[in-house]
Amino acid sequence: MYNMLLDRLPEDYEGYLIRTDYRIGIQVSLVLDDPNLSEEDRIWVALCLLYGKSLPPLETALAGLTWFMRCGEEKEMESGGKRLMWFDFDAARLYSSFRQTFGIELHKTKLHWFEFMAMIDSLDESSALSHAIQIRGTDTSKMKGKQKHDYERLKRNLTPAPALSDEEKEAVEAFWAQFDG
């Protein structure tokens, strides 16, 4: 198991060089979430982002991708939990929160993915991202009246709209086509 306090930040996985900048981790995360790509394409692009041109055997590459995205943690991530952060939707909140908490301008800073993720967990509670995550994670099932209504409205405003299915996209395009001249 990897320990950030005792071990050097890794630059490889089982002898294969990996691209460790936090921007690569964000790009991999975005690609893996991209509904416009097939499962195979998502994995292929993610592997190419992480390893560049020196791709290891597929089994090793996939294990390395999982290991990298989990920041060296070997345990299985808890499934079924509610998603509380999106790198694309929360980009401005993330940027301002890093600036507020650490005085770091992310666009000018080089950080290892493991460092970046550890810092996200340590953001100031009053930061924009921490505030959004706190609201998204609030259980409203026992709330009533105005408080429940207000929290649910805040959650909707602080959560990206779900991606449209192909049928929904076609319906939207057909609707707007009525107005084209």
C-alpha positions as CSV (number, residue, x, y, z in Angstrom):
1,M,0.0,0.0,0.0
2,Y,1.2,3.5,-0.9
3,N,1.9,6.0,2.0
4,M,2.4,9.6,0.9
5,L,4.3,10.4,4.1
6,L,6.9,7.6,3.7
7,D,7.1,6.9,0.0
8,R,8.2,9.1,-2.9
9,L,5.4,10.2,-5.2
10,P,5.3,7.5,-7.9
11,E,6.3,8.3,-11.5
12,D,5.6,4.7,-12.7
13,Y,3.4,1.7,-12.3
14,E,5.3,-1.6,-12.2
15,G,8.2,-0.1,-14.2
16,Y,6.0,1.7,-16.8
17,L,6.2,5.4,-16.8
18,I,2.9,7.2,-16.0
19,R,2.0,10.8,-16.5
20,T,1.3,12.0,-13.0
21,D,0.3,15.6,-13.3
22,Y,-3.1,16.4,-11.7
23,R,-4.4,17.6,-15.1
24,I,-3.9,14.1,-16.5
25,G,-6.0,12.7,-13.6
26,I,-8.7,15.2,-14.3
27,Q,-8.7,14.4,-18.0
28,V,-8.8,10.7,-17.3
29,S,-11.8,11.2,-14.9
30,L,-13.6,13.3,-17.6
31,V,-13.0,10.7,-20.3
32,L,-14.2,7.9,-18.1
33,D,-17.4,9.8,-17.5
34,D,-17.9,10.8,-21.1
35,P,-21.3,9.4,-22.2
36,N,-20.5,10.2,-25.9
37,L,-17.7,7.5,-25.9
38,S,-18.1,3.8,-25.9
39,E,-16.8,1.9,-22.9
40,E,-13.9,0.7,-25.1
41,D,-13.0,4.2,-26.3
42,R,-13.2,5.6,-22.7
43,I,-10.8,3.0,-21.5
44,W,-8.5,3.3,-24.5
45,V,-8.3,7.1,-24.2
46,A,-7.8,7.0,-20.5
47,L,-4.9,4.5,-20.9
48,C,-3.3,6.7,-23.6
49,L,-3.6,9.8,-21.4
50,L,-2.0,8.0,-18.4
51,Y,0.8,6.1,-20.2
52,G,1.4,8.1,-23.4
53,K,3.0,6.0,-26.1
54,S,4.6,3.3,-23.9
55,L,1.4,1.3,-23.0
56,P,2.1,-1.8,-20.9
57,P,0.2,-5.1,-21.4
58,L,-3.5,-4.5,-21.1
59,E,-4.0,-6.2,-17.7
60,T,-1.1,-4.2,-16.2
61,A,-2.3,-1.0,-17.9
62,L,-5.8,-1.4,-16.4
63,A,-4.5,-2.2,-13.0
64,G,-2.3,0.8,-13.1
65,L,-5.1,3.1,-14.2
66,T,-7.3,1.9,-11.3
67,W,-4.3,2.3,-8.9
68,F,-3.5,5.8,-10.2
69,M,-7.1,7.1,-10.0
70,R,-7.4,5.7,-6.4
71,C,-4.1,7.4,-5.5
72,G,-2.4,4.2,-4.6
73,E,-5.2,2.8,-2.5
74,E,-5.7,-0.9,-3.0
75,K,-9.1,-1.2,-1.4
76,E,-12.3,-1.1,-3.5
77,M,-14.0,2.2,-3.6
78,E,-17.4,2.3,-2.0
79,S,-20.1,2.0,-4.6
80,G,-23.6,3.2,-4.5
81,G,-22.7,6.5,-2.9
82,K,-24.0,9.7,-4.1
83,R,-21.6,11.6,-6.4
84,L,-20.6,15.0,-4.8
85,M,-18.0,16.5,-7.2
86,W,-17.5,16.9,-10.9
87,F,-14.2,18.2,-12.3
88,D,-15.9,20.0,-15.3
89,F,-18.9,21.4,-13.5
90,D,-16.9,22.4,-10.4
91,A,-13.9,23.8,-12.1
92,A,-14.3,27.4,-10.9
93,R,-15.2,26.3,-7.4
94,L,-12.2,24.0,-7.3
95,Y,-9.9,26.7,-8.6
96,S,-11.1,29.4,-6.1
97,S,-11.1,26.9,-3.2
98,F,-7.4,26.0,-3.9
99,R,-6.6,29.7,-4.0
100,Q,-8.5,30.4,-0.8
101,T,-7.2,27.4,1.2
102,F,-3.6,27.0,-0.1
103,G,-2.8,30.3,-2.0
104,I,-2.3,28.2,-5.1
105,E,-3.2,29.3,-8.6
106,L,-3.8,25.9,-10.1
107,H,-3.2,27.0,-13.7
108,K,0.3,27.9,-12.7
109,T,1.1,25.0,-10.4
110,K,2.5,21.6,-11.0
111,L,1.1,19.0,-8.7
112,H,1.1,15.2,-8.7
113,W,-2.3,13.6,-8.9
114,F,-1.9,12.1,-5.4
115,E,-1.0,15.5,-3.9
116,F,-3.9,17.2,-5.7
117,M,-6.5,14.6,-4.4
118,A,-5.1,14.8,-0.9
119,M,-5.4,18.6,-1.0
120,I,-9.1,18.4,-2.2
121,D,-9.8,16.4,1.0
122,S,-8.2,19.3,3.0
123,L,-10.0,22.2,1.5
124,D,-11.2,24.9,3.9
125,E,-14.8,24.2,5.0
126,S,-15.7,27.7,4.0
127,S,-14.4,27.3,0.5
128,A,-16.9,27.2,-2.5
129,L,-16.2,23.6,-3.3
130,S,-16.6,22.4,0.3
131,H,-19.8,24.3,0.6
132,A,-21.2,22.8,-2.6
133,I,-20.2,19.3,-1.5
134,Q,-21.7,19.8,1.9
135,I,-25.1,20.9,0.3
136,R,-25.0,18.0,-2.2
137,G,-24.4,15.5,0.6
138,T,-27.1,16.8,2.9
139,D,-29.9,14.3,3.6
140,T,-33.2,16.1,3.2
141,S,-35.4,13.1,3.8
142,K,-36.1,14.2,7.4
143,M,-36.5,17.9,6.6
144,K,-39.9,19.5,6.2
145,G,-41.4,22.6,4.6
146,K,-39.3,25.6,3.5
147,Q,-36.0,24.1,4.8
148,K,-36.5,21.0,2.7
149,H,-37.6,23.0,-0.3
150,D,-34.6,25.4,0.0
151,Y,-32.0,22.6,0.3
152,E,-33.5,20.7,-2.6
153,R,-33.4,23.8,-4.7
154,L,-29.8,24.4,-3.7
155,K,-28.9,20.8,-4.6
156,R,-30.5,21.2,-8.1
157,N,-28.6,24.4,-8.7
158,L,-25.3,22.9,-7.5
159,T,-25.6,19.7,-9.5
160,P,-25.0,19.3,-13.3
161,A,-28.0,18.4,-15.4
162,P,-28.0,14.7,-16.4
163,A,-26.8,14.0,-19.9
164,L,-29.5,13.7,-22.5
165,S,-30.1,10.3,-24.2
166,D,-29.8,10.1,-28.0
167,E,-33.6,10.2,-28.2
168,E,-33.8,13.3,-26.1
169,K,-31.1,15.0,-28.1
170,E,-33.0,14.3,-31.3
171,A,-36.3,15.6,-29.8
172,V,-34.5,18.9,-28.8
173,E,-33.0,19.2,-32.3
174,A,-36.4,18.6,-33.9
175,F,-38.0,21.2,-31.6
176,W,-35.4,23.9,-32.6
177,A,-35.5,22.9,-36.2
178,Q,-39.1,24.1,-36.3
179,F,-37.8,27.7,-35.8
180,D,-35.0,27.5,-38.4
181,G,-35.9,29.3,-41.5
